[in-house]
Amino acid sequence: MRYSDELVRMAFTWASVDAPPGSSAFVLDLDLSWTPELASDLDAAREALRDLKIKEGRAFESLLQERLREQFDEIR
């Protein structure tokens, strides 16, 4: 997925994996990348990394449904 009007892309992988009987398990992988059109200085790269982290967090949060959030709470 490419973010509109940006140089950021996100690859999303969702897969089920073997789990013990009576439970389920899955892998959720979000890979974000930024490809600037021109060489960037260190400050621009740092800002891009902060932006990627925010986008990753928002994407992850948008995928979780309330029932799954409850499961995470049970693990704590």
C-alpha positions in Angstrom: 0.0 0.0 0.0 1.3 3.4 -0.8 0.3 6.4 1.2 -1.2 9.1 -1.0 1.0 12.0 -1.9 3.9 10.6 0.1 7.0 8.5 -0.4 5.9 6.0 2.2 4.8 2.4 1.5 3.5 -0.2 3.8 3.6 -4.0 3.3 1.1 -5.9 5.4 1.2 -9.7 6.2 -1.4 -11.5 8.2 -1.0 -15.3 8.6 -2.3 -18.0 10.9 0.1 -20.4 12.6 -0.2 -23.6 14.5 -1.7 -23.2 17.9 -2.5 -25.5 20.9 -6.0 -27.0 20.8 -8.6 -24.5 22.0 -6.6 -21.4 21.1 -5.6 -19.6 18.0 -2.3 -17.9 16.9 -1.4 -15.5 14.1 1.4 -13.3 12.8 0.8 -9.7 12.0 3.7 -8.0 10.2 3.7 -4.3 9.1 6.7 -3.2 7.2 7.0 0.5 6.3 9.5 2.1 4.1 10.3 5.7 3.0 12.1 6.4 -0.3 13.0 10.1 -0.6 13.3 11.5 -4.1 16.5 13.3 -3.2 19.3 12.6 -0.7 18.2 13.6 2.8 20.1 15.0 5.7 20.2 13.3 9.1 17.4 15.5 10.6 15.1 14.7 7.7 15.8 11.0 8.1 15.0 11.2 11.8 11.7 13.0 11.1 10.9 10.3 8.5 11.5 7.6 11.1 9.3 9.3 13.6 6.6 9.6 11.0 6.9 5.9 10.0 6.6 4.8 13.6 3.4 6.9 14.0 1.9 5.4 10.8 2.8 1.9 11.9 1.1 2.4 15.3 -2.0 3.8 13.6 -2.2 0.9 11.1 -1.8 -1.7 13.9 -4.4 0.0 16.1 -6.9 0.2 13.2 -6.6 -3.6 12.7 -7.4 -4.6 16.2 -11.0 -5.3 17.0 -12.4 -5.0 20.6 -12.5 -8.8 21.1 -8.8 -9.1 20.2 -8.0 -6.2 22.5 -9.7 -8.1 25.3 -7.5 -11.1 24.6 -4.4 -9.0 24.9 -5.6 -7.7 28.3 -6.0 -11.3 29.5 -2.3 -12.0 28.8 -1.0 -9.1 30.9 
